[in-house]
Amino acid sequence: MAEIIDIANPTRTQAILNQYNLRAKKKFGQNFLTDLNVLHGIVSAAEITSEDYVIEIGPGIGALTEQLAKSAKKVVAFEIDPQMVNVLSETLLPYDNVKIIEADILTVNLSDIIDAEFGQQSSVKIVANLPYYITTPILLQLLRANISWENIVVMMQKEVADRLNAEVGTKAYGVLTLTVQYFAEAQLAIKVPASSFNPAPNVDSAVVKLTPLTPEIMVDKPEKLFQVVKGSFSHRRKSLWNNMIQTFGKTEETKTHIREALEKANIEPSIRAERLSLTELTTLYLKLESEGLI
Ligand code: SAM
């Protein structure tokens, strides 16, 4: 077989775009990785082996997909842009362990697709150079989906990466921080300069590795816990009490139950949610549940 030049190469990437008369689309957050070292760094952070089933989000013209295909057992990649899907049918032709699904990642049922493509409840690794305009919704979807994953290694804007490990009480601390903390440990794996992409994004980028974690306090229905967390942060500048009555209702009976729950959780009603740890918010959630508010 003739030697294949990696897609992740500035000249080849531009040649592919020219060949198809394409330009990166802003509306889909298209910034193509052209730096092979970064791609090798991503594959190595994800510890991809020939036994692994991998989910990729947004393959673009296939730069990361190609490196994943070389190391993994099988890669299933979701791409929203039909023009990219067309390009991929050619650029990934040498790899028979890749399946491209044309779909919006935010609307797919990942659990069903994993069962169908890899076998019932297979564990996966999730790898992506994320479309930055929907980084947070994608992360929340992946974490809350009922799937078994070994690690999630994803490129995102540095500012969002900082939110994943933010300290209680800081501006960056919020629903995303708490969701990640409940399900995972987050580690900054690689800082990536804008020059590694075509076109260069106008924000700093970082690759983050998430590893699954069992939270200090587990709840039966995490999605309900996160509804309460979201409600608690709905007006960051307001007190927890105000956000609670906004979420649960303002009748005297409801207020009594909220007051009871706060007291049992040992939390001041006047505090702001951003000052509460995951353990404190989970404790409050359980007390609200025993007051019949959940
Ligand atoms: N993986 C490629 C790379 O590293 O060069 C491209 C990464 S680019 C930052 C993001 C990719 O996600 C684009 O190909 C874009 O079309 C795709 N995308 C954007 N929104 C999407 C969505 N909702 N569902 C699936 N793919 C999406």
Boltz pocket constraint, residues with backbone or C-beta under 6 A from the ligand:
constraints:
  - pocket:
      binder: B
      contacts: [[A, 27], [A, 28], [A, 29], [A, 30], [A, 31], [A, 32], [A, 33], [A, 34], [A, 57], [A, 58], [A, 59], [A, 60], [A, 61], [A, 62], [A, 63], [A, 64], [A, 65], [A, 78], [A, 79], [A, 80], [A, 81], [A, 84], [A, 103], [A, 104], [A, 105], [A, 106], [A, 128], [A, 129], [A, 130], [A, 131], [A, 132], [A, 134]]
      max_distance: 6.0
